[in-house]
Each structure stands twice: as C-alpha cells, then as structure tokens.
C-alpha cells in the first residue's frame, strides 16, 4: 500500500501585538482638595465635685444660729412688755386711764344671797333684792290664778325657786295688754326686772 504526501499550506503571519504602554489605562485627574474643617469651639470646663461640695450652703450649721436669734428676740420682747408700766399708773404722763366697770351679772346669777326658800317665789320692792320681800308658794297661791301683789307694793327684783314657771305682769289684773314675761323655776334670779311687776301667775 502506498502513501501519498499531501502538502501542508502555509499560514499567514499574525500581526504584532501592541506595546504594553498602549494597554495601560489612562491616568485619572487628581481629586480636588477639600477645605480643612474649622476647629470646634472649646466647651467650658465643668467644676470638679469637691468644688461643688465646698460651695453648698451649710444649712445645718446656720439653722441653730437663726433659732437662737429668734428665741432671744422673743425673750427680749416679753421682758420689755413686762417691764413697761401700765397706762393706768404711769407717772410720766400723769394721766390715769379709766377703768371699765364690771359687767352686770346676767339674769339667773344672784349678786347677793337673797333670802328666798326653796319652793317660793319672792319679790322685792327695790333692785338687787333690797327692801322687805313678799313670799309666795303653793300653800297660799293657786296655779293658773292671777295673783296681784299687795296694794301699794311694786316689785323691781325677784327670785323664782319654785319647780314651776312663773309669769310676771305689769298690770294688776294680769292683762296681756301690758308687758309680761315668763321665767322658769328651779332657781332663776333677776336682780333688776325689765318692768315694774304688779301681779304674777304660777303655771301648772
């Protein structure tokens, strides 16, 4: 068997590659410079803890002093008030202040000890239980009856030591056209009657 040699065709030459300088990337421009930041303002320094504690007002130390001063002022004021002379006896001015008279005793409180027994209604011709008294009780006086005082006798003070209420009248016939007033029993003392009493009535 015979082999035949086949001629190999010649390949064309490859073009030359570009130089490495052409393959490098183009240079970029430098970035613009940024302005430098302005310095931040400095903050004031805070005081230290010991300095703050040293500035705190010493209240506990000042409080007793204030209390002592206030107490001394009160004591001095009371001493001046006790040492000042009363206006009624001041020799510097020579003026004597008037002294108010004691208030009169209200009805129901005897100024003296009038002679009126328990169970009686007693009347006097003068104020403050002065003069000869007239005495009334249930032995000689009927309840609900008009009891005129003795002829010519007018009462200006009275005491009710009965257990019953007694009405005093300005008129001798116990008329309600004149003044009248009822006083409870059990010990009512009236040293000055509101009007001239000429009759009484004892109630049941």
C-alpha positions as CSV (number, residue, x, y, z in Angstrom):
1,X,0.0,0.0,0.0
2,X,1.4,3.3,-1.0
3,X,1.0,6.6,0.9
4,X,0.9,9.9,-0.8
5,X,2.3,13.0,0.8
6,X,-0.1,15.8,1.0
7,X,1.5,19.3,1.0
8,X,0.6,21.5,4.0
9,X,-0.5,25.0,3.2
10,X,1.4,27.9,4.8
11,X,-0.5,30.0,7.3
12,X,-0.2,33.8,7.1
13,X,1.8,35.6,9.8
14,X,0.0,37.0,12.8
15,X,0.0,40.8,13.3
16,X,2.3,42.1,16.0
17,X,0.6,42.8,19.3
18,X,0.6,46.4,20.6
19,X,3.2,47.6,23.1
20,X,2.4,47.3,26.8
21,X,2.3,51.1,27.1
22,X,-0.8,51.2,24.9
23,X,-2.6,48.6,27.0
24,X,-2.2,50.6,30.3
25,X,-5.3,52.6,31.4
26,X,-5.3,56.3,31.0
27,X,-4.3,58.3,34.1
28,X,-7.2,60.0,36.0
29,X,-7.0,63.6,37.3
30,X,-6.3,64.1,41.0
31,X,-9.4,64.8,43.1
32,X,-9.8,68.4,44.2
33,X,-8.6,69.2,47.8
34,X,-11.3,69.6,50.4
35,X,-11.3,72.6,52.8
36,X,-9.9,71.8,56.2
37,X,-12.7,71.6,58.9
38,X,-12.9,74.6,61.2
39,X,-11.8,73.8,64.7
40,X,-14.8,73.1,67.1
41,X,-15.3,75.6,69.9
42,X,-13.9,74.5,73.2
43,X,-16.5,73.7,75.9
44,X,-16.1,75.3,79.3
45,X,-14.6,73.1,81.8
46,X,-17.0,71.8,84.5
47,X,-16.2,72.3,88.1
48,X,-15.0,69.3,90.0
49,X,-17.1,67.5,92.5
50,X,-15.1,68.7,95.6
51,X,-15.5,72.4,94.5
52,X,-19.3,71.9,94.1
53,X,-19.5,70.4,97.6
54,X,-17.5,73.2,99.0
55,X,-19.9,75.8,97.6
56,X,-23.0,74.2,99.1
57,X,-24.6,76.4,101.8
58,X,-24.1,74.9,105.2
59,X,-27.8,75.0,106.2
60,X,-27.4,72.7,109.3
61,X,-24.7,75.0,110.6
62,X,-26.8,78.2,110.1
63,X,-30.1,76.9,111.3
64,X,-29.3,76.7,115.1
65,X,-28.0,80.3,114.9
66,X,-31.2,81.5,113.4
67,X,-33.2,79.7,116.0
68,X,-31.1,81.2,118.8
69,X,-31.6,84.7,117.4
70,X,-35.4,84.3,117.2
71,X,-35.6,82.9,120.7
72,X,-33.5,85.8,122.0
73,X,-35.8,88.3,120.3
74,X,-38.9,86.7,121.8
75,X,-37.4,86.8,125.3
76,X,-36.3,90.4,124.9
77,X,-39.8,91.4,123.7
78,X,-41.5,89.6,126.6
79,X,-39.1,91.3,129.1
80,X,-40.0,94.7,127.6
81,X,-43.7,94.0,127.8
82,X,-43.4,93.0,131.5
83,X,-41.2,96.0,132.4
84,X,-43.4,98.6,130.7
85,X,-45.7,100.4,133.2
86,X,-49.4,100.1,132.8
87,X,-51.2,103.2,131.4
88,X,-53.3,103.4,134.5
89,X,-50.4,104.0,136.8
90,X,-47.8,105.8,134.5
91,X,-46.2,108.7,136.4
92,X,-44.5,110.1,133.3
93,X,-47.8,111.4,131.7
94,X,-49.7,112.0,134.9
95,X,-52.8,110.6,133.2
96,X,-54.8,107.8,134.7
97,X,-56.7,105.6,132.2
98,X,-60.3,105.0,133.0
99,X,-61.1,101.5,134.3
100,X,-64.2,99.9,132.9
101,X,-66.8,98.9,135.4
102,X,-67.5,95.1,135.6
103,X,-70.4,93.9,133.5
104,X,-73.6,93.4,135.4
105,X,-74.5,89.9,136.4
106,X,-76.9,88.3,133.9
107,X,-80.3,87.0,135.0
108,X,-80.0,83.7,136.8
109,X,-76.9,84.7,138.8
110,X,-77.5,86.3,142.2
111,X,-75.3,89.2,143.1
112,X,-76.0,88.6,146.8
113,X,-77.7,85.8,148.7
114,X,-81.3,86.8,148.8
115,X,-83.5,85.2,151.4
116,X,-85.8,83.1,149.4
117,X,-86.5,79.5,150.4
118,X,-86.8,76.5,148.0
119,X,-90.3,76.3,146.6
120,X,-91.0,80.0,146.9
121,X,-91.4,82.9,144.5
122,X,-90.0,86.1,146.2
123,X,-90.3,89.7,145.1
124,X,-88.6,92.8,146.4
125,X,-89.6,96.5,146.2
126,X,-86.1,97.6,145.1
127,X,-83.5,96.4,142.7
128,X,-80.8,93.9,143.9
129,X,-83.2,92.3,146.4
130,X,-83.3,95.3,148.6
131,X,-86.3,96.1,150.9
132,X,-88.9,93.9,152.6
133,X,-89.7,90.8,150.4
134,X,-93.0,89.2,149.7
135,X,-93.1,85.4,149.5
136,X,-95.5,83.2,147.5
137,X,-95.8,79.4,147.5
138,X,-98.3,76.7,146.6
139,X,-99.8,76.8,150.1
140,X,-101.3,80.3,149.6
141,X,-101.3,80.6,145.8
142,X,-103.3,78.6,143.3
143,X,-101.7,77.7,140.0
144,X,-103.2,79.4,136.9
145,X,-104.7,82.2,139.0
146,X,-103.8,85.9,138.6
147,X,-102.1,86.8,141.9
148,X,-101.8,90.6,142.3
149,X,-99.1,91.9,144.7
150,X,-100.2,93.6,147.9
151,X,-101.8,97.0,147.5
152,X,-99.1,99.7,147.0
153,X,-96.4,97.1,146.5
154,X,-94.4,97.1,143.3
155,X,-91.5,94.7,142.6
156,X,-88.2,95.6,140.9
157,X,-86.4,92.3,141.6
158,X,-87.5,88.8,142.2
159,X,-86.4,85.1,142.5
160,X,-88.2,82.0,141.3
161,X,-87.2,79.0,143.4
162,X,-90.4,77.1,142.6
163,X,-90.4,74.0,140.4
164,X,-92.9,75.7,138.1
165,X,-92.8,78.5,135.7
166,X,-94.0,81.9,136.9
167,X,-95.2,84.8,134.7
168,X,-94.8,88.4,135.9
169,X,-97.2,91.1,134.7
170,X,-97.1,94.9,134.5
171,X,-100.8,95.2,135.1
172,X,-102.5,94.2,138.4
173,X,-105.1,92.1,136.5
174,X,-102.5,90.0,134.6
175,X,-103.6,91.7,131.3
176,X,-101.6,90.9,128.3
177,X,-102.0,94.5,127.1
178,X,-99.1,95.4,129.3
179,X,-95.7,93.8,129.5
180,X,-95.4,90.3,130.8
181,X,-92.7,87.7,130.8
182,X,-92.4,84.1,132.0
183,X,-89.4,82.8,134.0
184,X,-88.6,79.1,134.5
185,X,-88.4,77.6,138.0
186,X,-85.6,75.8,139.7
187,X,-83.6,78.9,140.7
188,X,-84.0,82.0,138.5
189,X,-82.5,85.2,140.0
190,X,-83.4,88.6,138.4
191,X,-81.8,91.5,140.4
192,X,-83.4,94.0,138.0
193,X,-86.8,93.3,136.5
194,X,-87.4,94.5,132.9
195,X,-90.5,96.5,134.1
196,X,-92.4,97.2,137.3
197,X,-94.1,94.0,138.5
198,X,-97.7,94.3,139.9
199,X,-99.0,90.7,139.5
200,X,-97.8,87.1,139.0
201,X,-99.2,83.8,137.7
202,X,-98.0,80.4,138.7
203,X,-98.4,77.7,136.0
204,X,-99.3,74.1,136.4
